[in-house]
Structure formats: structure tokens, C-alpha cells
Amino acid sequence: MNTFKKIGLTALATSMVASSAAYSADAVVSGSFGYTYAVEGGNTTDTKGIGMRNKLNFNFSGEMDNGWSVSANTALLPGNFATSSQSLQMTMGGAGKIVVGNGWGGLGAGFDAVTPTAYEEAHDGFATASTLDSLGTLMDNGAINWYSPAADVGSGMTVSAEFGFAPRANDTYVADGGTAGVSSSYTSGKEAAIRISGNGLKAGVYASEVERETGSTVDKDPLDASWFANYTMGSVSFGYQKGYVDRGAASAAATATTSAKTLAANAGIFEAEQMSIAFNINDNMTISYTDQEDVYDGQSATIADSTMDTTSFNLAYTVGSMSIALVSSEQDNPGWDTNAGDTTRKELSVRLAF
């Protein structure tokens, strides 16, 4: 992405620096402008429209006297430019880096459907939040995260670790000087990940656990987990990922297969499997195909599992700072509802990055 504007500015020292002096920092504004034309249809829907997709990111960075570096980011949502996320990062050389933020996704965002695609994730644009889309979402706001440096383990391979902690893991956006408030369900949460990279392979494993509030409507501690492996050989990339989410919701009975479900509210286990392949036709064009099977298991001997299956074909073409993408996706049993039929979605995206 090209730098749009870079200026020098004075950034007042934060609470991390025990000084009232001012420090020099750099500011970079980046983003993209574009539009989409989308058509969605199914048993009960037939919608279409042209939408704007403008995004802005403000990034600030500088160095401290001890050689460490600090950076901050604020991202604005497409359309109304409301704050989407904000984070503050401190890089401590050989001691790794610490990131604190709201809305930026935490460690779980790094495992959100990470098999290779030319443009979008398979479930993007559909109404139901999938299992892979929901990994670690209770840790999305008000958490502190530590990332280790990559360690060389020989044969061209490196290993790194990540850890996160949220004092109140209820996914509440916390303002300056504020608190997450009282939760009727959750107390603190913790998450961890390990990544391996080298020789064309990228792989990782992730898990998070949130402590439940005593006497809450949550039956047990919510647990999210995932692992993936992507391999690139020349112009072809392959990927496989498994995801598991159990929100620990209490319920007298599992939800019937013919009823719509939401991952946050329904009792039972949600488990996803995703495979994809991406191919670089040339330096400018990439195509990909993704298949995602998302299974709802109500943990009931009398109610069968239900599967939400999503397939997606992507084509992306880039020329200079402009990208054009085509998406054709289909989802069977949206909402894990076997009476819901299928939904198709087609999108044309034109975007100019700066």
C-alpha cells in the first residue's frame, strides 16, 4: 500500500515514558477508496446494490531513548468513518512487543479464516457469523497482548509465541479511563498462540479460555481453539484450517436442526473445517477456491448435527494502485438451519489504494 502522506509531528510522552518531554514521531495516513456491486439471493431474499467502501488508517511511530519503538494505529470504518479500532504497540527489541487496543481483534483475529484467498474470506457478506469468524471475539476489546520475536530453530524454520490477557473478557469497548463494567456472564480471559514459518510453510495453533461469572447463565468456561497449515510452492498456495468454539451457554435442550442459530447464544459446540487453494496466474492476477464446512453439534442424543456449508470462488486483478475483484459464493443452510435452503452472493469490487 502506497504512503499517502508522511509528516513530522510532536507526540507528547505517554504514561509509558516517565518524562514530560516531547518526542519526535512520524505520521502516515493510508487507506483505500472504492465501491462494490453485490447481488444476493436465496429462498426468501433477492437483493442487490452499489455500496461505497472507503477506509482510512492513521499510523504514528517513533523511538524512545532506550532504543525501543512505539507505534499507534486508528482505523476508521468504511462509509461513516466512525472508529473501527485503535491500538498502541511497544516493540522492546529482543523482549518482543506488547500491543493494547480495542476493536482490533487481538490474537484471535490472526486465526480468522487464514487459508489463502485471492480476495475475501468465504463467509464474508453472509448474515451468519461463522465459527472461524468468531475465534477469540470475547477478547477483542480491553486486552493486553505480548508477541515474542521469531526464534530460529534450524533448517530455515522459525517459531514464535503470543499471549493475551483481558481483565474483563466480555468484548466491551473501553474508553479512556473507563472500565468494561459488570458482566453477568464473564470475568477474565486468556489466550495463547504458537506460529511456525519457513520453507514455504506457515502454520499455527491458537486457544482462548474465558472464566465464567459464578451463578451466571453461562454453564461452563467458553473455549475457542484453532489450528492451520498453509504451504506455498511456486505460484500455488494450499491451506487447511480447523476451528472450534464452545461459548458454554446453558440450555435445557439442544436447538433443533430446523431452527436458526447464533454462535454466541446457542448451547452446544460449533466446529469448522476449511480448505482452499490460490493460484497466481501472473504478477497481476490471482484466483482462489475455498470450501468451508461449519457444523453445529447440540450435544444431544436425539437431535442431529446441522452443517452450514460455504463455497467461494475469488478472482483478483491488480494494476498499479487499483484492484478489481470478482467473488461468487454459495452458502447452504445459513444459520445452521436445514430449512433455510441456500443463499448465493456475487460481488464486483473496485478499489484504489493509497
Kinemage of the C-alpha trace (Angstrom):
@kinemage 1
@onewidth
@group {chain A} dominant
@subgroup {mainchain}
@vectorlist {calphas} color= white
{ca met a 1} P 0.000 0.000 0.000
{ca asn a 2} L 1.438 3.368 -1.001
{ca thr a 3} L 2.050 6.060 1.582
{ca phe a 4} L -0.336 8.948 1.047
{ca lys a 5} L 1.152 11.421 3.463
{ca lys a 6} L 4.064 11.396 5.886
{ca ile a 7} L 4.679 14.310 8.209
{ca gly a 8} L 6.795 15.065 11.243
{ca leu a 9} L 4.958 15.891 14.443
{ca thr a 10} L 5.441 16.197 18.161
{ca ala a 11} L 3.916 13.423 20.234
{ca leu a 12} L 3.552 14.020 23.941
{ca ala a 13} L 5.062 11.316 26.097
{ca thr a 14} L 2.569 8.712 27.234
{ca ser a 15} L 2.372 7.045 30.627
{ca met a 16} L 4.969 4.526 29.372
{ca val a 17} L 7.603 7.277 29.417
{ca ala a 18} L 8.462 8.813 32.776
{ca ser a 19} L 9.174 12.259 31.375
{ca ser a 20} L 7.286 15.418 30.495
{ca ala a 21} L 9.432 15.977 27.385
{ca ala a 22} L 8.082 15.746 23.880
{ca tyr a 23} L 9.347 13.232 21.323
{ca ser a 24} L 9.501 13.304 17.543
{ca ala a 25} L 7.305 10.836 15.681
{ca asp a 26} L 6.126 10.129 12.158
{ca ala a 27} L 2.509 10.035 10.992
{ca val a 28} L 1.316 8.084 7.963
{ca val a 29} L -2.196 8.187 6.523
{ca ser a 30} L -3.144 5.235 4.331
{ca gly a 31} L -6.326 3.627 3.117
{ca ser a 32} L -8.426 2.834 0.104
{ca phe a 33} L -11.399 4.186 -1.805
{ca gly a 34} L -13.724 2.149 -3.947
{ca tyr a 35} L -17.137 0.659 -4.497
{ca thr a 36} L -18.835 -2.723 -4.654
{ca tyr a 37} L -21.728 -4.061 -6.658
{ca ala a 38} L -23.285 -7.042 -4.856
{ca val a 39} L -26.186 -9.361 -5.646
{ca glu a 40} L -27.559 -11.770 -3.046
{ca gly a 41} L -30.382 -14.250 -3.500
{ca gly a 42} L -31.978 -17.275 -1.872
{ca asn a 43} L -35.284 -18.829 -0.910
{ca thr a 44} L -36.621 -15.608 0.591
{ca thr a 45} L -34.159 -12.906 -0.485
{ca asp a 46} L -33.241 -11.179 -3.717
{ca thr a 47} L -31.217 -8.056 -3.020
{ca lys a 48} L -28.676 -6.010 -4.950
{ca gly a 49} L -26.965 -2.678 -4.702
{ca ile a 50} L -23.914 -0.475 -5.161
{ca gly a 51} L -22.043 0.421 -1.994
{ca met a 52} L -19.031 2.571 -1.139
{ca arg a 53} L -16.012 1.000 0.531
{ca asn a 54} L -13.769 3.824 1.737
{ca lys a 55} L -11.321 3.183 4.580
{ca leu a 56} L -8.723 5.286 6.364
{ca asn a 57} L -5.861 4.295 8.674
{ca phe a 58} L -3.794 6.696 10.788
{ca asn a 59} L -0.429 5.299 11.895
{ca phe a 60} L 2.053 7.002 14.225
{ca ser a 61} L 5.529 5.743 15.112
{ca gly a 62} L 8.664 6.883 16.912
{ca glu a 63} L 11.628 5.768 19.023
{ca met a 64} L 12.239 6.032 22.759
{ca asp a 65} L 15.572 6.982 24.365
{ca asn a 66} L 16.312 3.361 25.279
{ca gly a 67} L 16.080 2.175 21.654
{ca trp a 68} L 12.591 0.732 21.922
{ca ser a 69} L 9.982 1.890 19.423
{ca val a 70} L 6.333 2.788 19.845
{ca ser a 71} L 3.560 2.947 17.283
{ca ala a 72} L -0.163 3.632 17.329
{ca asn a 73} L -2.975 2.979 14.883
{ca thr a 74} L -6.523 4.231 14.476
{ca ala a 75} L -8.695 2.697 11.759
{ca leu a 76} L -11.953 4.235 10.565
{ca leu a 77} L -14.923 2.222 9.331
{ca pro a 78} L -15.976 2.315 5.694
{ca gly a 79} L -18.895 4.625 4.958
{ca asn a 80} L -19.351 6.790 8.044
{ca phe a 81} L -15.673 6.849 9.123
{ca ala a 82} L -16.539 6.026 12.725
{ca thr a 83} L -13.706 4.500 14.762
{ca ser a 84} L -13.285 0.844 13.882
{ca ser a 85} L -10.262 0.018 16.008
{ca gln a 86} L -7.330 1.575 17.787
{ca ser a 87} L -4.163 0.120 19.239
{ca leu a 88} L -0.830 1.060 20.811
{ca gln a 89} L 2.262 -1.079 20.240
{ca met a 90} L 5.608 -1.050 22.074
{ca thr a 91} L 8.467 -3.022 20.475
{ca met a 92} L 11.161 -3.964 23.001
{ca gly a 93} L 13.902 -5.431 20.842
{ca gly a 94} L 14.748 -8.977 21.909
{ca ala a 95} L 11.949 -8.892 24.502
{ca gly a 96} L 9.250 -8.899 21.818
{ca lys a 97} L 6.375 -6.445 21.604
{ca ile a 98} L 3.284 -5.521 23.608
{ca val a 99} L 0.025 -4.432 21.967
{ca val a 100} L -3.006 -2.961 23.742
{ca gly a 101} L -6.144 -1.993 21.873
{ca asn a 102} L -9.874 -2.007 21.287
{ca gly a 103} L -11.664 -3.495 18.302
{ca trp a 104} L -8.519 -4.708 16.538
{ca gly a 105} L -9.237 -8.406 17.076
{ca gly a 106} L -6.423 -9.482 19.391
{ca leu a 107} L -4.707 -12.820 18.833
{ca gly a 108} L -7.911 -14.439 17.557
{ca ala a 109} L -8.044 -12.118 14.538
{ca gly a 110} L -4.813 -13.701 13.345
{ca phe a 111} L -6.679 -17.007 13.010
{ca asp a 112} L -9.833 -15.691 11.315
{ca ala a 113} L -10.133 -17.974 8.259
{ca val a 114} L -6.446 -17.710 7.328
{ca thr a 115} L -6.178 -20.193 4.461
{ca pro a 116} L -5.076 -18.473 1.200
{ca thr a 117} L -7.609 -16.492 -0.854
{ca ala a 118} L -7.343 -14.102 -3.766
{ca tyr a 119} L -9.679 -11.546 -2.174
{ca glu a 120} L -12.290 -12.305 0.519
{ca glu a 121} L -12.891 -14.981 3.128
{ca ala a 122} L -15.597 -17.465 2.148
{ca his a 123} L -18.148 -16.268 4.715
{ca asp a 124} L -17.724 -12.523 4.050
{ca gly a 125} L -21.003 -10.795 3.228
{ca phe a 126} L -23.275 -13.520 4.609
{ca ala a 127} L -25.517 -12.787 7.583
{ca thr a 128} L -24.327 -15.570 9.898
{ca ala a 129} L -21.052 -15.190 11.795
{ca ser a 130} L -19.155 -18.425 11.198
{ca thr a 131} L -17.026 -20.378 13.658
{ca leu a 132} L -13.731 -19.220 12.117
{ca asp a 133} L -15.009 -15.637 12.093
{ca ser a 134} L -15.703 -15.818 15.848
{ca leu a 135} L -12.390 -17.089 17.238
{ca gly a 136} L -11.354 -15.064 20.286
{ca thr a 137} L -14.065 -12.431 19.867
{ca leu a 138} L -14.633 -12.231 23.640
{ca met a 139} L -11.004 -10.994 23.858
{ca asp a 140} L -11.414 -8.345 21.146
{ca asn a 141} L -11.543 -5.324 23.474
{ca gly a 142} L -9.564 -4.271 26.533
{ca ala a 143} L -6.854 -6.959 26.366
{ca ile a 144} L -3.066 -6.738 26.589
{ca asn a 145} L -1.082 -8.942 24.211
{ca trp a 146} L 2.581 -9.979 24.021
{ca tyr a 147} L 4.334 -11.262 20.895
{ca ser a 148} L 7.719 -12.969 21.098
{ca pro a 149} L 10.456 -12.458 18.499
{ca ala a 150} L 10.750 -15.263 15.937
{ca ala a 151} L 13.350 -17.808 17.077
{ca asp a 152} L 15.490 -19.673 14.549
{ca val a 153} L 15.137 -23.421 15.119
{ca gly a 154} L 17.268 -24.526 12.187
{ca ser a 155} L 16.643 -25.803 8.647
{ca gly a 156} L 15.193 -22.449 7.680
{ca met a 157} L 12.360 -22.636 10.213
{ca thr a 158} L 11.329 -20.105 12.883
{ca val a 159} L 8.968 -20.337 15.876
{ca ser a 160} L 7.170 -17.525 17.722
{ca ala a 161} L 4.694 -17.331 20.614
{ca glu a 162} L 1.823 -14.999 21.513
{ca phe a 163} L -0.048 -14.461 24.784
{ca gly a 164} L -3.019 -12.274 25.740
{ca phe a 165} L -4.965 -11.332 28.887
{ca ala a 166} L -8.219 -9.401 29.355
{ca pro a 167} L -9.275 -8.448 32.915
{ca arg a 168} L -12.922 -8.380 31.762
{ca ala a 169} L -13.435 -10.592 28.709
{ca asn a 170} L -16.923 -9.564 27.622
{ca asp a 171} L -15.927 -7.849 24.352
{ca thr a 172} L -16.789 -4.374 25.664
{ca tyr a 173} L -15.152 -1.335 24.055
{ca val a 174} L -13.376 0.559 26.855
{ca ala a 175} L -12.928 4.328 26.639
{ca asp a 176} L -10.013 6.312 28.103
{ca gly a 177} L -10.036 5.918 31.882
{ca gly a 178} L -13.085 3.660 31.730
{ca thr a 179} L -13.837 0.098 32.696
{ca ala a 180} L -15.645 -2.757 30.999
{ca gly a 181} L -18.341 -2.672 33.692
{ca val a 182} L -20.064 -5.608 35.308
{ca ser a 183} L -20.703 -8.708 33.238
{ca ser a 184} L -23.456 -11.182 34.051
{ca ser a 185} L -21.508 -13.918 32.285
{ca tyr a 186} L -17.735 -13.483 32.115
{ca thr a 187} L -14.756 -12.384 34.207
{ca ser a 188} L -11.178 -12.535 32.900
{ca gly a 189} L -9.896 -14.260 29.782
{ca lys a 190} L -6.587 -15.526 28.459
{ca glu a 191} L -5.341 -16.647 25.044
{ca ala a 192} L -2.176 -18.057 23.502
{ca ala a 193} L -0.808 -18.964 20.078
{ca ile a 194} L 2.293 -20.558 18.560
{ca arg a 195} L 3.395 -19.998 14.954
{ca ile a 196} L 5.880 -21.876 12.742
{ca ser a 197} L 7.209 -20.473 9.469
{ca gly a 198} L 9.772 -21.352 6.825
{ca asn a 199} L 10.435 -23.256 3.591
{ca gly a 200} L 7.043 -22.299 2.174
{ca leu a 201} L 5.156 -23.440 5.281
{ca lys a 202} L 3.156 -21.252 7.645
{ca ala a 203} L 1.318 -22.956 10.493
{ca gly a 204} L -0.154 -22.034 13.844
{ca val a 205} L -2.246 -23.153 16.797
{ca tyr a 206} L -4.476 -20.938 18.976
{ca ala a 207} L -6.614 -21.291 22.103
{ca ser a 208} L -8.507 -18.941 24.413
{ca glu a 209} L -10.444 -19.534 27.605
{ca val a 210} L -12.715 -17.124 29.479
{ca glu a 211} L -13.586 -17.558 33.151
{ca arg a 212} L -17.315 -17.562 33.812
{ca glu a 213} L -19.022 -15.459 36.470
{ca thr a 214} L -20.246 -17.519 39.429
{ca gly a 215} L -24.000 -18.106 39.146
{ca ser a 216} L -24.201 -16.755 35.584
{ca thr a 217} L -26.314 -18.101 32.756
{ca val a 218} L -23.103 -19.462 31.244
{ca asp a 219} L -22.851 -23.141 32.055
{ca lys a 220} L -19.081 -23.514 31.687
{ca asp a 221} L -15.974 -21.618 30.653
{ca pro a 222} L -16.094 -20.582 26.969
{ca leu a 223} L -13.303 -22.148 24.925
{ca asp a 224} L -12.093 -21.256 21.404
{ca ala a 225} L -9.389 -23.178 19.542
{ca ser a 226} L -7.954 -23.439 16.037
{ca trp a 227} L -5.005 -24.675 14.035
{ca phe a 228} L -3.976 -24.138 10.420
{ca ala a 229} L -1.276 -25.047 7.924
{ca asn a 230} L -0.603 -23.174 4.671
{ca tyr a 231} L 2.001 -24.228 2.127
{ca thr a 232} L 3.217 -22.255 -0.886
{ca met a 233} L 5.045 -23.895 -3.770
{ca gly a 234} L 5.870 -21.548 -6.610
{ca ser a 235} L 2.681 -19.807 -7.746
{ca val a 236} L 0.309 -22.170 -5.892
{ca ser a 237} L -0.752 -21.976 -2.229
{ca phe a 238} L -2.719 -24.611 -0.322
{ca gly a 239} L -4.331 -24.236 3.092
{ca tyr a 240} L -6.227 -26.223 5.720
{ca gln a 241} L -7.761 -24.997 8.985
{ca lys a 242} L -9.849 -26.371 11.840
{ca gly a 243} L -11.779 -24.212 14.297
{ca tyr a 244} L -13.723 -24.947 17.489
{ca val a 245} L -15.950 -22.639 19.557
{ca asp a 246} L -17.904 -23.513 22.700
{ca arg a 247} L -19.460 -20.449 24.349
{ca gly a 248} L -20.622 -22.540 27.311
{ca ala a 249} L -24.239 -21.362 27.063
{ca ala a 250} L -26.664 -23.207 29.330
{ca ser a 251} L -29.798 -24.675 27.738
{ca ala a 252} L -32.388 -27.290 28.658
{ca ala a 253} L -32.177 -28.835 25.209
{ca ala a 254} L -30.218 -28.535 22.002
{ca thr a 255} L -31.626 -26.325 19.245
{ca ala a 256} L -33.490 -28.210 16.515
{ca thr a 257} L -31.839 -28.573 13.133
{ca thr a 258} L -34.723 -26.654 11.517
{ca ser a 259} L -34.158 -23.527 13.621
{ca ala a 260} L -31.698 -20.706 13.012
{ca lys a 261} L -28.820 -20.473 15.461
{ca thr a 262} L -26.283 -17.879 16.547
{ca leu a 263} L -22.886 -18.879 17.818
{ca ala a 264} L -22.995 -16.533 20.807
{ca ala a 265} L -26.356 -17.670 22.194
{ca asn a 266} L -26.957 -21.349 21.466
{ca ala a 267} L -25.840 -24.252 23.612
{ca gly a 268} L -23.590 -26.814 22.011
{ca ile a 269} L -20.353 -26.858 20.046
{ca phe a 270} L -19.548 -25.200 16.722
{ca glu a 271} L -16.752 -26.796 14.716
{ca ala a 272} L -15.434 -25.695 11.309
{ca glu a 273} L -13.161 -27.172 8.658
{ca gln a 274} L -11.833 -25.069 5.793
{ca met a 275} L -9.705 -25.885 2.751
{ca ser a 276} L -8.583 -23.531 -0.006
{ca ile a 277} L -6.236 -23.208 -2.950
{ca ala a 278} L -4.948 -19.993 -4.528
{ca phe a 279} L -3.051 -19.646 -7.795
{ca asn a 280} L -1.100 -16.635 -9.056
{ca ile a 281} L -1.740 -16.645 -12.801
{ca asn a 282} L 0.787 -13.824 -13.207
{ca asp a 283} L 2.098 -10.856 -11.228
{ca asn a 284} L -1.275 -9.119 -11.520
{ca met a 285} L -3.942 -11.829 -11.351
{ca thr a 286} L -4.824 -14.384 -8.649
{ca ile a 287} L -7.691 -16.870 -8.398
{ca ser a 288} L -8.775 -18.959 -5.410
{ca tyr a 289} L -11.360 -21.512 -4.324
{ca thr a 290} L -12.459 -22.106 -0.723
{ca asp a 291} L -14.711 -24.719 0.858
{ca gln a 292} L -15.833 -24.275 4.466
{ca glu a 293} L -17.941 -26.773 6.440
{ca asp a 294} L -19.315 -25.423 9.706
{ca val a 295} L -21.027 -27.987 11.961
{ca tyr a 296} L -23.358 -27.292 14.888
{ca asp a 297} L -23.335 -30.094 17.463
{ca gly a 298} L -26.049 -29.590 20.079
{ca gln a 299} L -24.548 -32.335 22.250
{ca ser a 300} L -27.884 -34.147 22.139
{ca ala a 301} L -28.610 -37.828 21.569
{ca thr a 302} L -31.979 -37.007 19.978
{ca ile a 303} L -31.146 -34.053 17.699
{ca ala a 304} L -28.845 -34.490 14.704
{ca asp a 305} L -25.977 -32.171 13.854
{ca ser a 306} L -26.563 -29.490 11.214
{ca thr a 307} L -23.963 -28.252 8.735
{ca met a 308} L -23.620 -24.816 7.163
{ca asp a 309} L -21.506 -25.272 4.034
{ca thr a 310} L -19.954 -22.299 2.217
{ca thr a 311} L -18.006 -22.300 -1.034
{ca ser a 312} L -16.389 -19.283 -2.658
{ca phe a 313} L -14.536 -18.509 -5.888
{ca asn a 314} L -12.413 -15.335 -5.987
{ca leu a 315} L -10.604 -13.580 -8.817
{ca ala a 316} L -8.468 -10.511 -8.166
{ca tyr a 317} L -6.637 -8.312 -10.681
{ca thr a 318} L -4.266 -5.520 -9.664
{ca val a 319} L -2.861 -2.804 -11.889
{ca gly a 320} L -0.819 -0.138 -10.130
{ca ser a 321} L -2.742 1.028 -7.074
{ca met a 322} L -6.098 -0.162 -8.440
{ca ser a 323} L -7.543 -3.612 -7.750
{ca ile a 324} L -10.588 -5.253 -9.291
{ca ala a 325} L -12.081 -8.375 -7.708
{ca leu a 326} L -14.904 -10.774 -8.516
{ca val a 327} L -16.494 -13.052 -5.911
{ca ser a 328} L -19.039 -15.836 -6.367
{ca ser a 329} L -20.119 -17.608 -3.173
{ca glu a 330} L -22.841 -20.027 -2.089
{ca gln a 331} L -23.957 -20.968 1.404
{ca asp a 332} L -26.161 -23.976 2.211
{ca asn a 333} L -28.212 -23.997 5.445
{ca pro a 334} L -27.366 -20.434 6.564
{ca gly a 335} L -27.622 -20.094 10.322
{ca trp a 336} L -27.234 -23.887 10.610
{ca asp a 337} L -30.948 -24.072 9.696
{ca thr a 338} L -31.706 -27.054 7.422
{ca asn a 339} L -34.985 -25.393 6.341
{ca ala a 340} L -33.245 -22.228 5.132
{ca gly a 341} L -32.179 -23.619 1.766
{ca asp a 342} L -29.191 -21.866 0.218
{ca thr a 343} L -28.040 -18.309 -0.398
{ca thr a 344} L -25.850 -17.122 -3.265
{ca arg a 345} L -23.744 -13.995 -3.296
{ca lys a 346} L -21.873 -12.305 -6.151
{ca glu a 347} L -19.740 -9.196 -5.807
{ca leu a 348} L -17.707 -6.911 -8.015
{ca ser a 349} L -15.222 -4.721 -6.137
{ca val a 350} L -13.185 -1.809 -7.494
{ca arg a 351} L -10.666 -0.263 -5.108
{ca leu a 352} L -7.923 2.350 -5.251
{ca ala a 353} L -5.284 2.080 -2.515
{ca phe a 354} L -3.026 4.905 -1.371
